[in-house]
């Protein structure tokens, strides 16, 4: 990867939380708990997953920079989602975690000297991963889940069509005429 390609990738990596927030504003909050299938995540769960993943990535990135050649632990998203009670956690706070941790990691990465990009850590299942390969994976993570959210919304809107506005009897949508009350009606 050239320096210019890396710079563009880092810019994309740094912008992702803002893009996530903009994407979330497109979806009504009432559908954030909708699951397109029992085994699929709701938008709410995706947001909590992204916060946990960002926390894990925050530490992994620092291992890559400060402690290359170590073995790092795996992050099992399904187990975390199943065991950490995502339903009861705050999406607002999760989004703040994502924003802050991503900003700190971005600021660290833009200042990393060239030789550090070749640092490697070992993953038990995936094997060796360099900092350069790691940023390629991380840069795509939030956008991948934004697509998942759009997919959820598409299914939700197809199964929950918007209601038509109520009309007055006779099909007219004109406002009723004011009625004046005289003393004989009181």
N, C-alpha and C positions, 0 to 999 in steps of 0.2 A: 504494500500500500504506500502510495506517495504521501508526502507531507500535506499536499493540498487535498487529497482524498480523505486523509485522516482529519484534517481541519473541518471539512464539510460534514464528515460523520460525527465529529464532536459537537458541531453546531446543531445538528439534528438531534443528537442525544440530549443536549441541553434544553432544546425547545419542547421536548416531548411532554413535560407536565402541563405547559400552557395549552398545547394542542389537546391534551386529555380533558382539561377543564372546558375548553371550547366545545369539544365533542359532547361532553356530559350535559351541557346546557341545551342540547338538541332533544334530549329525552325527558319526558315528564317524570318527576320523582316517583309518582305513584306506580310506575312500571319498573323501578329499579330492583324490586324483589321478584319480578317475574322470571321464572326458569323455563326455558323453551322445552326442556325435558328433565326428568328427575336427576339424571347423571350430569347435566350441564350446569354451569354456574350462572347465577343472576348477575346483573350489573353491580349490585351491592357486593356480592362475593368477589367479583373480578377486582373491584377497587381495593378490597382488603387484601387480596392476593398480591396486587401490585405493591402495596405498602410493605408487606412481608418480604416480597422479592427484592424491593429496593433496599430494605435493611440488610438483607443477606448480601446483596451486590455491593453495598457500601463497604462491608467487611472484606469480601472477596477481592475487590479492587485494591484495597490497602495491603492485603496479603501479596498480591501480584507485584506491587511496587516495593514494599518494605521487606517481605519475606519470600522471595522467589524460591522455587524448588521445594516448597513444603507441600504436603498433602492436605487439601481442604475438605471439609465435610460436605456431603450432598445436602441439597435443599429439596425436600419432597413436597411439592405444592399441594397434592391431594391430601396427604396426611395432615399438613398444617391446616388446610381449609376444614377438614373433618374434625379436627381435635381442638381448634382454637376458638370455636364459637363465633364465627364471622357474623352470623345473623345479629348478634347482640353488640357488635362493635360499630363505632361511629365512622361513617364514610367521610365526613367533614375532617375529622382528625387524621384519617388515613391519607386523604388527599394532601393535607399539610405535611405529613411525614414524607410522602413522595416528593413533593416540591422542594422541601428543605434538603433531604438527603441527596437528591439528584443535583441540586445546585452546588452542594459542597463537593460532590464527586466530580462534576464538570469543572469546577474551579481548580481542583487538584490536577485533573488530567491535562488541562491546557498548559500547565506549567511543567509537565513531566519532561525530563531530558530525553533526547532521542534513544539512547541505549536502553532505557527502561522499557520501551515498547516491546522488546524481545524477551522480557522476563517471563518465566513460565511457572505455573503451579500444576500440581497433579490432582486430578479428580478420580475418586475410586472407580467410577463407571466410565467416564468419558476419556480418561487419560490426560495427557498434557494439554494445557491451554495457555497461550501467550496473552499478554495484555492486549495486543493488537487484535487477536481473535476474539477476546472477551468483549471488547468495545463493539465489534461488529454484531455480536449476539445481542448485547444490551441495547444498542441503538434501535433494533427492530422489535424489542419486547413490548413496549407501551403501544406502538402503532398496531401490532398484532392484536392486542386485546381491545383496542378501539374498534377494529373490524369485527371482533366477536360481539361487542356491544351493539354495533349497528345491525348485526345479524339478529341478535335478540330483539331489538326494537322492531325490525321488519316482521318477525314472527308475532310479536305482541300486537302490532297495529293490525295485522291480518286477522288475528283472533279476537281483537277488541276494537271493532270499528268505532269511529267517533259517533256520538249520538247526534241526531238532528235536533235543532232547537225546538222547544215546545211551541205549539201554535194555539191560538185561542179557538174555541169552538167555532165551527163554520169555516175553519181554515184561514181566517184572517189573522194577520200578525200586527194589526193596528192596535194602538193602546185603547183601553176603555175610556168612554166619555166620563167626565167628572159628574158626580151626583151631588146635588145640594140637598142638605137635610134641613127640614124646617122643624119647628117646635112640635108639630103633630107627630113626627116620627120618633121623637126622643122619649 
